Amino acid sequence: MGKKRGRMGTFGWIILGLLVVGLGTAVWYGNRLVGQSADRLLYPRHTQPSQTPADFGLTAENVHFSADGVELAAWFVPPTEVANGATLIYVHGFGGNRGALLAQAAAMHGYGYGALLLDMRHHGDSGDSVSTWGYAEANDVIAAYNYLLTRPEVDASRIGLVGKSMGGAAVAQAAAQLPDTAVLILESTYSSFEENLVNIMPSIGRGPGFLAPYVFNRMDAATSEPLTEIRTVDTVTQLTMPLLLVHGEQDRLVPLAQGQAIFAAANEPKQLYTVPGAGHLDIFTIDSTTFTAQMHAFLAEYLPVEN
């Protein structure tokens, strides 16, 4: 009996040891995965445009300015005479670059609107920093806005902001500090970065959604910016300029419900344009004709050019 108990005791200690080792390994691996996901979301790889303004028949200047000590790159396409200085600042999403909105900018330039297509910090040809998913990037948008104020071709009272996804969060944050912004256009923008992180973890963070709270805490600790304040659904309550909100009905990275929440919280005047079958940031690709018509109709009402 004593030997049997001894063998069982030894077996129990072995099992306990294996459980401790297994738990330690799981904790180590989970912590490593959290760190890797946070790094992917904080430090995206710089990408380059696949097309240039010349590919769309646009004559653009390659311009530079800075925000928070970070040098920013952009393309500036002057407005035509009929636009009376009306110019739109276009801001891409996470991991993108200024080429992401070239087709839209070219379509609107056909009506006369000028364009400033921005590479946000740590994207494209802009300087290295850390991606804060809209908070610090708002300063990039403000710097772009201030740059346009130095251009004689641009009317300071006729500058609009256009943002996709993270770019939408950035332009909304910037608009709260730029009350003279003429119009605001948000495409596929999340209502809250913290709450939406679970949706982008599998594809962008490359980790399971249940790790989102841990990844968020790691990101929040790694940057000096309060990521909890990236809440477009709250920011729009402060804004009074006309808003066009665009969202794909099959968007899985930023579900339609988030766009609808932003729209419900926003002040008038506002317009909502949703696209059946569209996912995340593919609306213009799926139906450029209707998108162009919707965007132009909105601008014609709130930022008109000469006929």
N, C-alpha and C positions, 0 to 999 in steps of 0.2 A: 504493500500500500504506500509505504514511504517513497519507494522508488518511482511508483506511478505518479504520485503527487509531484515528485521532483521533475519528472519528464514533462508533466502538464504545466508546471510552473515555468520551466525553461521555454516550452512552446509558447506560453502566454507572453513571456518577455520578448520572444522573437517577433510575434505578431505585433506587439506594442511598438517594438523598434521599427518594424516595417511601416506601420501606420505613421509614426513620427517622421520617418524619412520621406514617405509619400506626401504627407502634409507639407513638409518643408519644401519639397520639390515643387508642389503645386503652388505654394506661396511665392517661391522664387520665380517660377515661370509666369505666374499671373502678374507679378510686379514688373517683370521684364516686358511682358506684352503691353502693360499699361504705359510704360515708359516709351516703348517704340511707337505706340499709337499717338501719344501726346506729341512726340517729336515730328511725326508725319503731319500733324495738324498745325504745328507751330512753325515748321520750317519746310514749306513746299519747295519742290524743285522748280527752278526758273525754266520757263518754256518760251519759245520764240513763235511769233506769228507765222502761219503758213502762207499768208497773203499780205500784200502791202497796199497802201492807199492807191498806188498807181494801177494796181490790178482792177480797181473799181473806177478808174478814170478820175481819181481825186489828186489834186496837188496839195501836198502836206509838208509842213515844216517839222523836223525832229527837234523838239524843244525840251529844256530841262529846268527844273526848279527844285526846291527842297522843302521838307517838312520834318521837324524834330531832328534836324541834322542828317536826314536820309535824302540822298539825291534821287529825284524821281524823273522818269522819262515819259514823254507823251508825244503824240502827233497832233498838230494843230492844222485844221482845215478852215480857212476863213469863210464867213458867210458870204453869200452873193448879195448884190445890191438890193434885191427885192426883199431880203430878210430884215432889213433895218437893224442889223447888228445882232439878231437873235442867234444864240449859240448854245449847244448842248454839250455837257460834260458826260462822257460815257465811261462807265466803270465796270470792269469784268468781275467774274466770280473767283473763288478759291482755285489756285493752281492754273489760272488762265493768264491772259495777257491782253494788251490793247487791241490785238487783232480780232478778239472775240466779238466785238460789236461793229466791225468795219462794214458789214453788209447793211446793218440798220443805219449807220451813220451815212453811208452812201445814198440809201433810199431817201433819208430826210434831207440830205444836201441837194437832192434833185428838186426839192421844194424851196431851197435857198438857205436852209439852216446850217450854220457853221458847226464845227465839231472839235472837241478836245478829247482825244482817246488816251486814257491814262493807264500806265502800268503802276499798280499799287506797290507799296513797299514789299520787298522780298518776292517780287514777281517780275517777269519779263526782263527789261533792261534797267529796272530801278534797283537801288542799293539794298544790301542785305540788312535785315532787321529781324523781327519776329512777327508772325501773323497773329493778329488779335481778333480776327473774324468780324471786323467792323468798327471796333472802338478806336484804336490808333489810326486806322485807315481813314477815318473821318477827317483827320488832320491832312491827309493826302488830298482829299477832295477839296478841303478849304484852301489848300495851297494852289490847287488847280484853278479854283474860282478866283483867287487873288491874282494869279498869273493872267487870267483873261481880262482882269480890270486894267492891265497895262497895255492891252492891245487896242489900238485905235479903231480896228474893224468891228469891235464888239461893243454893244450897248450894255452898260452895267445893269440896267433894269430888265434886260431880256436874256438872262442866263438860266437855263434849266439843267436839271440833274437826272441822269438815267443810270440805273444800277441793276445788275444781275446778281441774284443770290447774295453772296457775301458783299458784293458791290452795292446791292440794294440796301443792306444794313448800314454800310458806310455812308451812302448818300443821304439816307434818312437821318442818321446821327449828325451829319454835316448840316443838313437843312435846318435842324433845330438851332444851329448857331449862325445861320445865314438867312435871316427872315426876308431878305429881298429876293430870294430865289423865285423865279417866275413860275416854274412848274416842276413837278416831281413825278418820275416814272419808275416804278418798282416791278421787276420781273422775278418770279420764283424766289421771293425773299422770305426767310424764316421769321416767325413771330418772336422767338426767343432762342438764342444760340444754345443755352444750357439745356432747354427742353428738347431741342431738335437733335442734339448730339447723338442720341440713341439711334436716329435714322441714318446718320452718315457714318457711324462707326464701321459697319461691315465693308463698305466700299472705299471710303477715304481713310479711315483710321485703321482698317484691316484687322479688326478685332470684333468680338461678339458685343452686341448691344448692351448686355448687362454690365459691362465694364465702363459704360459711359460716365457714371458718377465719379469713378476713380480717375478716369482720364481727365475729366473736367477739373477735378481738384489738382491734379498734377499740372495741367496747363495753367490754371489760375495762380499756382505757386511759382511757376516759371516766368511769368510776366508781371510787370508792375501795373498792368491795366486791369480794372475790375470787370472780368468777363461776365459777371452776373448782370451787368448793366446793359448788355447787348440785347435789348428787348424792343424790337421795332414796333411791336403792338402797343407799347407804352409811348415810344417816341412820337408816333404819328398823332397822338392826342395833343401834342404841343404845336403842331403845324397847321398853317392856314392856307398855304399855297395849293392850287389845284393838283389833285393826285390821280394818276392812272395806274391801276394795279393789274398786272398781267400774270396769269398762272396756268400751268398745264394741269388738266384734270387727272392725269395719271402720274403725276410727280410723286416718286417714292422717296427721294432725298429730302424734299420739303413738301409734305402733303398739302393738298389744296386747302384743307381746313385751316392751316396756318395763314395762308393768304386771305382767306375769308375772315379770319379773326382780325387781321390788320385792317382790312377794309371796313369792318364793322366798327372798329375803334376810331377810324380816321374822321376828321371833320370834313364837311362839305366845303367846296365842290369836290366830288370824287367820282371816278368811273371804274368799273370792274370788267375785265375782259378775260374769260376763261376759255381754254381750248380743249375740246374733247380729243382724247387720244394722245395728247402731248405729255411728255415727261418733263425732266429737269433741263431747262435751257435749250430745248430743241424746238421751241414754238416757231421761231422765224424760219427754221429749216423746214418744218412741216407745212407751214402755210404763210409764206412771206407776203403774198398778195393781201390777205386779210389783215395780217399783223400791220403791214405798212398803212393800210387804209384806216385801221383803228387808231394807230399812233398819230397819223396825219390829221384825222378828224379831231382828236383831242387837242393837238397843237394849234390847229386852225381856229379852235374856239378860245383857247386861253393864251396862246402865244402866236398870233396870226402874222403872216407876211403879206406883202402887197400882192394883189391879184394881177 
